Amino acid sequence: MARVDDPKNPHTFVEFAKRIITGNQNIQFIWAGDGKYLEQMRAKVKLLHLESHIQFIGHINDKDALLCQADLYFSTSYYEGLPFAVIEAMSYGVPLLLSNNFGHQDLVKNNINGQLYNLNDFKTVSEFINTIYYNEEKKAYLSTNSYKLFKENFSIEMMLKNTEDLYLKA
């Protein structure tokens, strides 16, 4: 769930997805969001004959349906501020596989609710995705912790409490 634009790095997303699919034909990747590269990425996927494995579905109004079915939230972003889409994924208990950048570092605890990886590190990406796919127990552990970290840090109740605490200190 991101705009299909330079900072979100959709080209690397397709390259990683293509390599993962080569090793496991049962894995599917879905990118929700509009952007300047949307049609270019759709054309690239079609050229690679991977339409049944990689989908760029454009803007969606109902994120719930997508997040309820997601096994993993995978980001190839070059940089982030505070990525709300990742926080939304956490609120659904979705494990995270995020590029190692400033905005992502506050959201992932490696092997607790997901994994950070360097953008050129296909090995880490591949191993983590295969872990999620083949190890249901590990996936459940990461999922539970993703939701737990959301509740502890980003729920409305916690955000209101933290804001109130900040004002009371002033």
N, C-alpha and C positions, 0 to 999 in steps of 0.2 A: 504494500500500500504506500505508493510514493509517486510523485510526478516522474514521468519518463523524460528526464532532463540530465544535463551534465553532472551536477553534484551527486545525483543518485547512482550514476555509473551503470546504466542499463547494458552497455556493451559487455562489461565484465560479467554481469549477471547471466547473460546468454551464453557466454563462453564457459562459465562454471557449470551452468545447467546442462549444456551439451556434453561436457566431459562426465558429469555425474550419470546422466542418462545412458551413456555408452556402457557404463558398468552395471546399471540397473534400469531396465526398461519399464519398471513398475512405478517409478517416481515421476511426479508431475510438479511443475512449477507454475505458479500463477502470479502475475504482476497486475495489481489494480491501481489505476491512476492514469491521468492524461498527461500530455506534455509534448514537447517539440519532436521527440524521437519515437512517439507511439507508432506511427505508420511504418517508420523505418525498421523498428524492432519486429513488428508483425511480418514485414516483408523478409527480414533476415531469417526468422523462424521458419517461414514458409520455404525459403530457399534451401534451408538445412533439412527440410522434410521432418520437422519436429513439432508440428502443430498439435499433435495429440499429447505431447509432453510439456510444451512450454506455451502458455497463453498470456497475451497482453490484453486484458479484458476492458481496459479503459476505466473511466470514472464509474464508481458504484455508489449508490445511495445507502444500500443496506450492507454495512460492514459486518453486522452480526452473523449473517449466513456464512460469509467467508471465514471469519475468525472462529466460528464454532466448529468448522471442519478442518482447520489448519493444524498440521502436525508440527510446524516449525515456522518461525518468522525469520527470513533470510534477507539481510541487507548488504549491499555492495557499495554503500555511500562513501564518498571521499571524505565528507565532513558532515557534522550535524550540530545543531544547537541542543535543544531538548526535543527529541523526536516523539511527537504525540502518537504517531502510528505504532511505534514500538511499545509505548505505555498502554495503548489500547490492546495490543496483542497480549501483554502481560496480564491485563485485566480479565482475559479469557483463559489464562493459564497456558499460554503458548510458549514453548521453549524458544530461546533466541540464538541465532547465529549471526553475529554482527561484525562488520569491519571495525578494526581497532582504530577508533578516532575519539576525539574529546567528548562528543555528545553521547556516544555509546558506552564509554567507560563507566559511567555512573549507573548504568542500567543492567549490566551483566556481571555476575559473579561466576567466573569460570568453573564449569562442572557442578554448579549449584542450580542455576536457572538457564544456563546456556554457555556460549563460548564466544570469545573475541578471536578474530583472526586477522592477519596481515593480508592486504589485498593480493599479494602474489603467492599466497600460501594455499595452493589447491589441496595439498595433502591434508591439512587441518580441516578444510571445508568438507572434503570427501569423507574423511573418517567420522566427522561429527554427524553428517547427514546419514551415513550408514548406521551409526549408533542409534539414531532416532528411529530409523526404519526397522532395524533388526532386533533392538533391545527394548521391548515394551516396558520393562521395569524401570530402566534408566529414563525413558521418555516420560513415564508417569512421575518419577522423582523430579525431573527438571520442570515439568508442568506444574506440579504442586508448589514448587519453590518460586516459579515465575509469578503465580498468583499471590503467594504469600508476600513476596517482595513488593508487588503492586499495592497490596492492602497496607503494608507497613509504611510505605513511602509516598504513594500517589493517590490513595483513596480520597474522596471528598472530605471525609471526616478528618483524615490526617492533614490534608492541605489546609482546612479551616483551623485546626488546632495549631499548626505551625504558623499560620498567619496571625492568629490571635496571640500566640506567644511572642511573636516579633513585635507586635504593637504594644504589648504589656511591658516589654523591656525598654521601649522608647521613652 
